[in-house]
Amino acid sequence: MQYMMLIYTDPAKTPDIGAKMNDAYLQFTKMVKEAGILRGGEALRPTTTATSVRVRGEKVETMDGPFAETRETLGGYYILDCTDLDEALKYAAMIPGAKLGTIEVRPVATFN
């Protein structure tokens, strides 16, 4: 089953992640590639580059920035193909961002 690992961190607490954290992410990515379970993943640009869209009635509204007001923001994600939730949680705990923020683990829904 595929699981999405959503990586949330507080940008105010991590203004400059630095080379050490980048290396940790490269090592994690290499590990899950070699394990054959990586199905996707990317880092995201800061929330200041986001645009939110919503439709109310027939009117489309766009707003600069994220819709939710939170301290932790979505900074990236992985999609891993794990045998079960326990394995997914094991890998989520290895994501470097888990030491600074929160990793939300969600099963990917499949529609046939």
Backbone as CSV, one residue per row, in Angstrom:
resi,resn,N_x,N_y,N_z,CA_x,CA_y,CA_z,C_x,C_y,C_z
1,MET,0.846,-1.178,0.000,0.000,0.000,0.000,0.886,1.234,0.000
2,GLN,0.457,2.241,-0.736,1.220,3.483,-0.771,0.780,4.404,0.361
3,TYR,1.766,5.055,0.951,1.534,6.025,2.021,2.210,7.332,1.642
4,MET,1.509,8.439,1.884,2.102,9.756,1.678,2.610,10.251,3.014
5,MET,3.852,10.696,3.028,4.484,11.262,4.205,4.545,12.769,4.003
6,LEU,3.686,13.513,4.688,3.632,14.965,4.561,4.547,15.568,5.622
7,ILE,5.485,16.379,5.209,6.523,16.903,6.095,6.170,18.339,6.490
8,TYR,5.837,18.535,7.764,5.479,19.857,8.278,6.566,20.366,9.218
9,THR,7.003,21.604,9.000,7.959,22.234,9.896,7.564,23.686,10.105
10,ASP,8.107,24.286,11.141,7.873,25.697,11.437,9.013,26.497,10.823
11,PRO,8.747,27.249,9.745,9.819,28.001,9.083,10.532,28.975,10.021
12,ALA,9.839,29.481,11.028,10.465,30.410,11.968,11.539,29.707,12.799
13,LYS,11.371,28.408,13.016,12.347,27.651,13.799,13.446,27.063,12.927
14,THR,13.234,27.058,11.632,14.227,26.484,10.716,14.482,27.432,9.546
15,PRO,14.907,28.678,9.829,15.088,29.632,8.731,16.165,29.212,7.745
16,ASP,17.181,28.514,8.216,18.252,28.054,7.327,18.547,26.603,7.665
17,ILE,17.986,25.702,6.892,18.159,24.272,7.161,19.627,23.885,7.024
18,GLY,20.289,24.409,6.053,21.715,24.181,5.905,22.073,22.869,5.245
19,ALA,23.372,22.747,4.952,23.886,21.589,4.232,23.712,20.294,5.007
20,LYS,23.822,20.347,6.329,23.703,19.131,7.140,22.321,18.496,6.967
21,MET,21.269,19.300,7.007,19.912,18.784,6.849,19.685,18.318,5.417
22,ASN,20.193,19.068,4.454,20.062,18.647,3.056,20.725,17.294,2.835
23,ASP,21.898,17.096,3.422,22.579,15.808,3.313,21.742,14.693,3.938
24,ALA,21.100,14.992,5.076,20.261,13.988,5.733,19.099,13.589,4.828
25,TYR,18.496,14.558,4.142,17.412,14.244,3.208,17.924,13.441,2.015
26,LEU,19.086,13.785,1.499,19.660,13.021,0.383,19.924,11.581,0.794
27,GLN,20.420,11.384,2.012,20.675,10.028,2.507,19.372,9.243,2.680
28,PHE,18.328,9.891,3.226,17.045,9.218,3.390,16.475,8.826,2.028
29,THR,16.525,9.757,1.076,16.009,9.488,-0.264,16.752,8.330,-0.908
30,LYS,18.057,8.321,-0.775,18.853,7.220,-1.321,18.442,5.897,-0.681
31,MET,18.227,5.886,0.640,17.856,4.661,1.352,16.523,4.098,0.847
32,VAL,15.501,4.959,0.700,14.200,4.446,0.272,14.194,4.075,-1.216
33,LYS,15.050,4.725,-2.012,15.216,4.311,-3.411,15.816,2.913,-3.464
34,GLU,16.892,2.713,-2.697,17.563,1.416,-2.693,16.675,0.313,-2.125
35,ALA,15.767,0.673,-1.212,14.822,-0.302,-0.659,13.707,-0.628,-1.663
36,GLY,13.629,0.160,-2.736,12.629,-0.084,-3.779,11.224,0.351,-3.407
37,ILE,11.090,1.257,-2.431,9.742,1.663,-1.995,9.396,3.104,-2.343
38,LEU,10.339,3.875,-2.868,10.068,5.269,-3.207,9.201,5.337,-4.457
39,ARG,8.064,6.016,-4.362,7.172,6.198,-5.504,7.086,7.658,-5.933
40,GLY,7.552,8.562,-5.083,7.543,9.976,-5.426,7.926,10.809,-4.230
41,GLY,8.162,12.081,-4.480,8.476,12.994,-3.394,9.171,14.233,-3.915
42,GLU,8.899,15.327,-3.285,9.505,16.603,-3.656,9.473,17.545,-2.468
43,ALA,10.392,18.495,-2.480,10.332,19.620,-1.542,9.423,20.673,-2.167
44,LEU,8.834,21.497,-1.334,7.965,22.568,-1.820,8.599,23.925,-1.543
45,ARG,8.307,24.882,-2.370,8.750,26.257,-2.140,8.021,26.798,-0.907
46,PRO,8.497,27.899,-0.316,7.859,28.447,0.890,6.397,28.840,0.654
47,THR,5.633,28.902,1.731,4.208,29.253,1.631,3.997,30.647,1.063
48,THR,5.009,31.496,1.128,4.880,32.836,0.552,4.704,32.789,-0.959
49,THR,5.009,31.646,-1.575,4.842,31.504,-3.029,3.511,30.844,-3.387
50,ALA,2.728,30.479,-2.381,1.474,29.747,-2.618,0.347,30.674,-3.062
51,THR,-0.567,30.105,-3.815,-1.823,30.758,-4.164,-2.933,29.773,-3.844
52,SER,-3.933,30.226,-3.096,-5.066,29.373,-2.752,-6.239,29.705,-3.657
53,VAL,-6.978,28.677,-4.057,-8.129,28.829,-4.946,-9.344,28.217,-4.270
54,ARG,-10.465,28.916,-4.346,-11.726,28.346,-3.887,-12.852,28.861,-4.779
55,VAL,-13.888,28.062,-4.869,-15.045,28.427,-5.673,-16.236,28.536,-4.732
56,ARG,-16.921,29.664,-4.778,-18.121,29.900,-3.983,-19.236,30.274,-4.949
57,GLY,-20.199,29.365,-5.058,-21.223,29.562,-6.074,-20.571,29.401,-7.437
58,GLU,-20.647,30.399,-8.253,-20.003,30.375,-9.569,-18.751,31.240,-9.603
59,LYS,-18.381,31.806,-8.452,-17.263,32.739,-8.410,-15.978,32.032,-7.961
60,VAL,-14.927,32.205,-8.757,-13.608,31.669,-8.414,-12.830,32.763,-7.697
61,GLU,-12.317,32.432,-6.519,-11.523,33.379,-5.738,-10.103,32.846,-5.605
62,THR,-9.138,33.723,-5.771,-7.744,33.350,-5.537,-7.170,34.270,-4.474
63,MET,-6.298,33.705,-3.648,-5.670,34.459,-2.571,-4.189,34.117,-2.542
64,ASP,-3.355,35.114,-2.311,-1.932,34.855,-2.148,-1.711,34.146,-0.822
65,GLY,-0.792,33.200,-0.847,-0.428,32.501,0.383,-1.314,31.316,0.667
66,PRO,-0.955,30.598,1.721,-1.739,29.410,2.095,-3.064,29.822,2.729
67,PHE,-4.037,28.947,2.651,-5.343,29.225,3.229,-5.318,29.078,4.744
68,ALA,-4.648,28.051,5.239,-4.637,27.782,6.675,-3.610,28.660,7.374
69,GLU,-3.960,29.129,8.546,-3.034,29.883,9.382,-2.484,28.934,10.432
70,THR,-1.286,28.454,10.224,-0.661,27.541,11.167,0.805,27.889,11.307
71,ARG,1.407,27.427,12.389,2.848,27.640,12.561,3.627,26.681,11.681
72,GLU,3.218,25.419,11.688,3.902,24.438,10.851,3.289,24.460,9.460
73,THR,4.141,24.445,8.454,3.662,24.462,7.078,4.195,23.250,6.329
74,LEU,3.480,22.868,5.297,3.871,21.728,4.475,5.100,22.112,3.662
75,GLY,6.196,21.367,3.878,7.437,21.695,3.198,7.825,20.701,2.124
76,GLY,7.164,19.546,2.114,7.483,18.535,1.121,6.780,17.238,1.447
77,TYR,7.057,16.218,0.652,6.382,14.936,0.852,7.175,13.807,0.225
78,TYR,6.901,12.625,0.671,7.352,11.382,0.044,6.127,10.508,-0.151
79,ILE,6.139,9.691,-1.179,5.159,8.622,-1.327,5.951,7.325,-1.326
80,LEU,5.669,6.477,-0.334,6.385,5.221,-0.172,5.415,4.057,-0.280
81,ASP,5.852,2.999,-0.898,5.046,1.785,-1.034,5.483,0.819,0.067
82,CYS,4.719,0.775,1.150,5.067,-0.019,2.328,4.109,-1.196,2.480
83,THR,4.555,-2.209,3.188,3.711,-3.392,3.369,2.530,-3.107,4.282
84,ASP,2.707,-2.215,5.254,1.621,-1.888,6.179,1.931,-0.576,6.900
85,LEU,1.011,-0.149,7.749,1.184,1.109,8.470,2.412,1.081,9.368
86,ASP,2.696,-0.042,10.001,3.868,-0.125,10.875,5.151,0.182,10.107
87,GLU,5.283,-0.376,8.911,6.468,-0.089,8.108,6.494,1.379,7.694
88,ALA,5.341,1.931,7.330,5.258,3.344,6.948,5.684,4.237,8.107
89,LEU,5.247,3.919,9.312,5.607,4.717,10.479,7.101,4.608,10.781
90,LYS,7.669,3.446,10.550,9.108,3.250,10.753,9.888,4.204,9.844
91,TYR,9.510,4.253,8.565,10.198,5.141,7.638,9.906,6.606,7.941
92,ALA,8.688,6.944,8.334,8.341,8.328,8.666,9.234,8.850,9.785
93,ALA,9.524,8.001,10.765,10.382,8.412,11.874,11.811,8.671,11.426
94,MET,12.212,8.149,10.269,13.566,8.355,9.748,13.687,9.621,8.904
95,ILE,12.577,10.237,8.546,12.620,11.459,7.744,13.240,12.560,8.603
96,PRO,14.270,13.244,8.109,14.955,14.248,8.920,14.032,15.299,9.540
97,GLY,12.985,15.698,8.838,12.064,16.697,9.359,11.311,16.268,10.601
98,ALA,11.284,14.975,10.888,10.600,14.499,12.092,11.267,15.031,13.354
99,LYS,12.545,15.375,13.253,13.272,15.909,14.409,12.938,17.366,14.680
100,LEU,12.375,18.053,13.690,12.077,19.476,13.818,10.591,19.792,13.792
101,GLY,9.808,18.906,13.218,8.386,19.187,13.024,7.567,17.929,13.144
102,THR,6.651,17.747,12.211,5.708,16.638,12.242,5.655,15.976,10.875
103,ILE,5.572,14.647,10.871,5.361,13.902,9.639,3.961,13.295,9.723
104,GLU,3.088,13.711,8.833,1.735,13.152,8.772,1.761,11.991,7.780
105,VAL,1.324,10.828,8.217,1.327,9.625,7.381,-0.117,9.309,7.005
106,ARG,-0.378,9.239,5.696,-1.742,8.945,5.227,-1.709,7.941,4.105
107,PRO,-2.578,6.929,4.173,-2.677,5.978,3.062,-3.196,6.702,1.816
108,VAL,-2.668,6.323,0.668,-3.120,6.887,-0.593,-4.349,6.083,-1.041
109,ALA,-5.428,6.769,-1.329,-6.645,6.104,-1.776,-6.485,5.710,-3.245
110,THR,-6.965,4.524,-3.570,-6.954,4.088,-4.968,-8.398,3.881,-5.405
111,PHE,-8.696,4.390,-6.578,-10.034,4.260,-7.120,-9.951,3.455,-8.407
112,ASN,-10.702,2.387,-8.476,-10.680,1.534,-9.665,-11.788,1.871,-10.601
